[in-house]
Amino acid sequence: MKLQKPRRTESGFTLIELLVVMIILAILAAFAIPRILGRTEDARRTAALADINSFKAALNVYKADNGEYPTTEQGLESLRVKPTSDPVPRNWQGPYIQEALKPDPWGNPYQYVFPGENNTADFDLSSLGADGQPGGTGNNADITNWEGTENEGH
């Protein structure tokens, strides 16, 4: 009886198969990454608008308690801590917001002005958008509480 050598079967991928798979993944990434990045900016703009609306609601309760909005100098911090500068609120019932004041989604402080320059009946509240500068278009546009929900370059 003659012993036969066992046959070796090679398994695995060839270099060409691996290159084809890597090229396909690169093409998919080229299409997917811009879409994902665009959604990130949309989400940031939506978050900034939600923050502005939360501040607006808290500021309106502050006004209902105290007869007027906090001054520009007192700022949004007066929603958390009773102001000690003039005019000292006569019936502060806060805190009107529980969490610490956070910057906008791009890391810039929200802009608060009372009396408002654009909203002369009450206050101006805005985020300066992605560029952190007044005005702008697209993702750099300011998000405001006047002229609808977004101000494309005031």
Residue pairs with C-beta under 8 A, 6 or more apart in sequence:
13 21
41 130
41 139
43 105
44 105
44 106
44 130
45 105
45 129
45 139
45 143
45 150
47 105
48 104
48 105
48 127
48 129
48 143
49 143
49 149
49 150
51 102
51 104
51 110
51 127
52 110
52 125
52 126
52 127
52 143
52 144
52 145
54 97
55 76
55 79
55 97
55 110
55 112
55 125
56 125
56 145
58 79
58 96
58 97
59 69
59 70
59 79
59 96
59 123
59 125
61 96
62 69
62 70
62 78
62 79
62 89
62 92
62 94
62 96
63 69
63 122
65 89
65 91
65 92
65 93
66 89
66 90
66 91
66 92
67 90
67 91
68 87
69 114
69 122
69 123
70 76
70 78
70 79
70 83
70 89
70 114
71 85
71 87
71 114
72 112
72 113
72 114
73 85
74 83
74 85
75 112
76 101
76 110
76 112
77 101
78 89
78 94
79 94
79 95
79 96
79 97
79 101
80 94
80 95
80 96
80 97
80 100
80 101
81 94
81 95
82 88
82 89
82 92
82 94
83 89
83 92
101 110
103 109
103 110
104 110
104 127
104 128
104 143
105 127
106 127
106 128
106 129
106 130
106 132
108 127
108 128
108 132
110 125
110 126
110 127
111 124
111 125
111 126
111 127
111 128
112 123
112 124
112 125
113 123
113 124
113 125
114 122
114 123
114 124
115 122
115 123
116 122
116 123
116 124
116 146
117 124
118 124
118 144
118 146
118 147
118 154
119 145
119 146
123 145
124 144
124 145
124 146
125 144
125 145
126 142
126 143
126 144
126 145
126 151
127 142
127 143
127 144
128 134
128 136
128 142
129 136
129 139
129 140
129 141
129 142
129 143
130 136
130 139
130 140
131 139
131 140
133 140
134 142
134 154
135 141
135 142
135 153
135 154
136 142
136 152
136 153
137 152
137 153
141 150
141 151
141 152
141 153
142 150
142 151
142 153
142 154
143 149
143 150
143 151
144 150
144 151
144 154
147 154
